[in-house]
Amino acid sequence: MRKPIISRYQVDQVPIVIRSQFYLYGYGLGLLLFFFLLILRVTTKVKISGQENIRQGSNHIFCLWHSFVPLALITAAPRIPAVLDGAPQAWMQHPVWYMKPIHVLLRLMGVKKIILGSTGHSGRDAAERLADLLRQGCSTVLNPDGPYGPAFVLKKGILHLSLKSGVPVVAVRFSSSSSRELRTWDRKKLSYPFSEIELKIGEPIQVTNDNFEHAYALIERALG
């Protein structure tokens, strides 16, 4: 069965005849998103709790529901590592061509390494590469119900990644005093200007063979 044309090309496989337009789209829109986030960040009050849970000088696998990605990006603008644990960031991202502006945005916000891969798009190989980078001291941020859902359902891939890398999982939660919920599969939350966003950082959860199912329940509860 042929893939729809919208998902036929990955960001690193765009035909040369349209590559210049693709780069204009990717870098142009990525820069616009970055400056838009800066404006929202300046007009938004951010409250962060639980920073004492972060292990200084260590790395982590941060996770949040896909719904809260916009709130997370506003909170972390302009530099993601500074808001988290300061470690180099390596993120696994959906590789289809229309994601290029998001990849550009993340690089501008301090993500050092973008690994192309997701469910149905060489996700297993990408997870292996991410596990190697985690063992080398990188941190990452994952949406355990993405990229296709169902929303707010914890997939076990994040636990296997923690088990393989030896890096603990830290659940983060977001709320906004004034936001709009979109009619998307993940019920994405968009915060209005001059609202207050609260970020709650949970305690690190180390996943082992012995506590795998218990760790699943702890992460699910911490995500809310």
Secondary structure, DSSP 4 states (H G I P E B T S, - for coil): -PPPGGGS-BTT---GGGHHHHHHHHHHHHHHHHHHHHHHHHTSEEEEE-GGGS-TT---EEE--GGGHHHHHHHH-S-HHHHTTSSPEEEEE--BGGGHHHHHHHHHTTEEEEEE-BTTBBHHHHHHHHHHHHHTT-BEEE-TTTTT--TT---THHHHHHHHH-PPEEEEEEEESSEEE-SSTT--EEEPTT-EEEEEE---B---SSSHHHHHHHHHHHH-
